[in-house]
Amino acid sequence: MVAPSTGHEEADVRLRAVHDSMLDGLGQLADYFGFSKVAGQIYGALLLSAKPLCLDDMVELLDISKANASMTMRTLENLGMVREVWVRGATGRRKYYEAEGNFWRIITNILKGREMRDVERALHVMDANARKLNSVMDELPEDQREQADLYLERIAQLQGLFQFAQFMIEAILEQVNEAPDDVPMIPQIDFK
């Protein structure tokens, strides 16, 4: 005979389903923005946890290797998305982590780092290629000169796009740094 359901079991199953769905969704979102799926899942696990977690917790929760958990945690630390915290009563050499709850801080860290660097790199490559084409333009046969003109036109269009992206990133960073109270409110999670 099967014991009757208490209702707690059903609630636990539903809560676990929401938790797993959130981790999956954050993993997909991370992947969409060029980060690993595991990075999104680890951030999500920390974000949804009422207490700091260690690497062993991540390994068990996400069924990933400790090496993967460690490398991903280091990446998230460098991005300012997680931080190491001290846990009273924790023994051994385990490190514990919590998620950064200030989403503007995360966004500005990523914009200042990866995004601005990628935009500047793209502009540098386009500038270098435009200079190369311009330096050999007079030596090219007519049909190749037409192709080179098309390339230069397309490069100029892309440069405009990336210069606009650079301007927007700088404007966002300036606004957040100079007048953070005027920035549209993004909810901030306080883990205290």
C-alpha positions as CSV (number, residue, x, y, z in Angstrom):
1,M,0.0,0.0,0.0
2,V,1.3,3.4,-1.0
3,A,1.4,6.1,1.8
4,P,-0.9,9.1,1.1
5,S,0.8,12.2,-0.3
6,T,1.3,14.9,2.3
7,G,1.3,17.9,-0.1
8,H,4.8,18.7,1.0
9,E,6.2,16.3,-1.5
10,E,4.2,17.9,-4.3
11,A,5.3,21.3,-3.2
12,D,9.0,20.1,-3.1
13,V,8.6,18.7,-6.7
14,R,7.2,22.0,-8.0
15,L,9.8,24.1,-6.2
16,R,12.5,21.8,-7.6
17,A,11.0,22.1,-11.1
18,V,11.1,26.0,-10.9
19,H,14.7,25.8,-9.6
20,D,15.8,23.5,-12.5
21,S,13.9,25.6,-15.0
22,M,15.6,28.8,-13.8
23,L,19.1,27.2,-14.0
24,D,18.3,25.9,-17.5
25,G,17.0,29.3,-18.6
26,L,20.0,31.2,-17.2
27,G,22.3,28.6,-18.8
28,Q,20.6,29.2,-22.2
29,L,20.8,33.0,-21.7
30,A,24.5,32.8,-20.8
31,D,25.1,30.7,-24.0
32,Y,23.2,33.3,-26.0
33,F,25.5,36.1,-24.8
34,G,28.7,34.1,-25.5
35,F,29.4,32.6,-22.1
36,S,29.2,28.9,-21.2
37,K,25.9,27.4,-20.3
38,V,27.6,26.2,-17.0
39,A,28.4,29.8,-16.2
40,G,24.8,30.7,-16.3
41,Q,23.8,27.7,-14.3
42,I,26.4,28.4,-11.6
43,Y,25.4,32.0,-11.4
44,G,21.7,30.9,-11.2
45,A,22.5,28.4,-8.4
46,L,24.2,31.0,-6.4
47,L,21.5,33.6,-7.1
48,L,18.8,31.2,-6.0
49,S,20.6,30.0,-2.9
50,A,19.8,31.4,0.5
51,K,23.4,30.6,1.6
52,P,26.8,30.7,0.0
53,L,27.8,27.5,-1.8
54,C,31.2,25.8,-2.4
55,L,32.5,24.1,-5.5
56,D,31.5,20.7,-4.2
57,D,27.9,22.0,-3.9
58,M,28.1,23.1,-7.6
59,V,29.5,19.7,-8.7
60,E,26.7,17.8,-7.0
61,L,23.9,20.2,-8.0
62,L,24.8,20.6,-11.6
63,D,26.4,17.2,-12.2
64,I,29.6,18.8,-13.6
65,S,33.3,18.1,-13.0
66,K,35.1,19.9,-10.2
67,A,37.6,21.2,-12.8
68,N,34.7,22.7,-14.9
69,A,33.2,24.2,-11.7
70,S,36.5,25.7,-10.7
71,M,37.4,27.2,-14.1
72,T,33.9,28.6,-14.5
73,M,33.9,30.1,-11.0
74,R,37.2,31.8,-11.7
75,T,35.6,33.3,-14.9
76,L,32.6,34.5,-13.0
77,E,34.8,36.0,-10.3
78,N,36.8,37.9,-13.0
79,L,33.5,39.2,-14.5
80,G,32.4,40.4,-11.0
81,M,29.3,38.1,-11.1
82,V,30.3,36.1,-8.0
83,R,32.5,36.7,-5.0
84,E,34.2,34.6,-2.5
85,V,32.8,34.9,1.0
86,W,33.8,33.7,4.5
87,V,31.4,31.3,6.1
88,R,31.4,31.0,9.9
89,G,32.1,27.4,11.0
90,A,33.3,26.2,7.6
91,T,36.2,23.8,8.0
92,G,39.0,22.9,5.6
93,R,40.2,24.8,2.6
94,R,36.8,25.1,0.9
95,K,36.0,28.4,-0.7
96,Y,32.4,29.6,-0.6
97,Y,30.7,31.9,-3.1
98,E,27.7,34.1,-3.5
99,A,26.2,35.8,-6.5
100,E,26.6,39.5,-7.1
101,G,23.1,40.9,-6.7
102,N,23.7,44.4,-8.2
103,F,22.9,43.7,-11.9
104,W,24.1,47.2,-13.0
105,R,27.5,46.3,-11.5
106,I,27.6,43.1,-13.5
107,I,26.5,44.9,-16.7
108,T,29.1,47.6,-16.4
109,N,31.8,45.1,-15.6
110,I,31.0,43.2,-18.8
111,L,30.6,46.3,-20.9
112,K,34.0,47.7,-19.6
113,G,35.8,44.5,-20.1
114,R,34.7,42.1,-22.8
115,E,32.3,44.2,-24.9
116,M,34.4,47.3,-25.2
117,R,37.5,45.2,-25.9
118,D,35.7,43.3,-28.7
119,V,34.4,46.5,-30.2
120,E,37.9,48.1,-30.1
121,R,39.4,45.0,-31.6
122,A,36.9,45.0,-34.4
123,L,37.5,48.6,-35.2
124,H,41.3,48.0,-35.2
125,V,40.9,45.1,-37.7
126,M,38.7,47.2,-40.0
127,D,41.1,50.2,-39.9
128,A,44.0,47.9,-40.7
129,N,42.2,46.3,-43.6
130,A,41.1,49.7,-45.0
131,R,44.7,50.9,-44.9
132,K,45.9,47.8,-46.6
133,L,43.4,48.2,-49.4
134,N,44.1,51.9,-49.8
135,S,47.8,51.3,-50.0
136,V,47.5,48.8,-53.0
137,M,44.5,50.4,-54.8
138,D,46.6,52.0,-57.5
139,E,48.3,48.7,-58.3
140,L,45.1,46.7,-58.8
141,P,43.5,45.9,-62.2
142,E,40.2,47.6,-62.8
143,D,38.0,44.7,-61.9
144,Q,39.8,44.1,-58.6
145,R,39.7,47.9,-57.9
146,E,35.9,47.7,-58.2
147,Q,35.9,44.8,-55.7
148,A,38.2,46.7,-53.4
149,D,35.9,49.8,-53.6
150,L,33.0,47.6,-52.5
151,Y,35.1,46.2,-49.6
152,L,36.0,49.7,-48.5
153,E,32.4,50.8,-48.7
154,R,31.3,47.8,-46.5
155,I,34.2,48.3,-44.1
156,A,33.1,52.0,-43.7
157,Q,29.5,50.9,-43.0
158,L,30.8,48.4,-40.4
159,Q,33.0,51.0,-38.8
160,G,30.0,53.2,-38.4
161,L,28.1,50.5,-36.7
162,F,31.0,49.6,-34.3
163,Q,31.7,53.3,-33.6
164,F,28.0,53.6,-32.7
165,A,28.3,50.6,-30.4
166,Q,31.4,52.1,-28.8
167,F,29.5,55.4,-28.3
168,M,26.6,53.6,-26.7
169,I,28.8,51.5,-24.3
170,E,30.6,54.6,-23.3
171,A,27.4,56.5,-22.7
172,I,25.9,53.7,-20.6
173,L,29.1,53.5,-18.5
174,E,29.3,57.3,-18.1
175,Q,25.7,57.5,-17.0
176,V,26.1,54.7,-14.5
177,N,29.3,56.2,-13.1
178,E,28.2,59.9,-13.0
179,A,24.6,59.6,-12.0
180,P,23.7,56.1,-10.9
181,D,20.4,57.4,-9.4
182,D,19.2,58.5,-12.8
183,V,19.7,55.1,-14.4
184,P,16.4,53.2,-14.8
185,M,16.1,50.9,-11.9
186,I,17.1,47.3,-12.3
187,P,16.2,45.3,-9.2
188,Q,19.1,44.6,-6.9
189,I,19.2,41.5,-4.7
190,D,20.4,42.0,-1.2
191,F,21.7,38.7,0.3
192,K,22.0,40.1,3.8
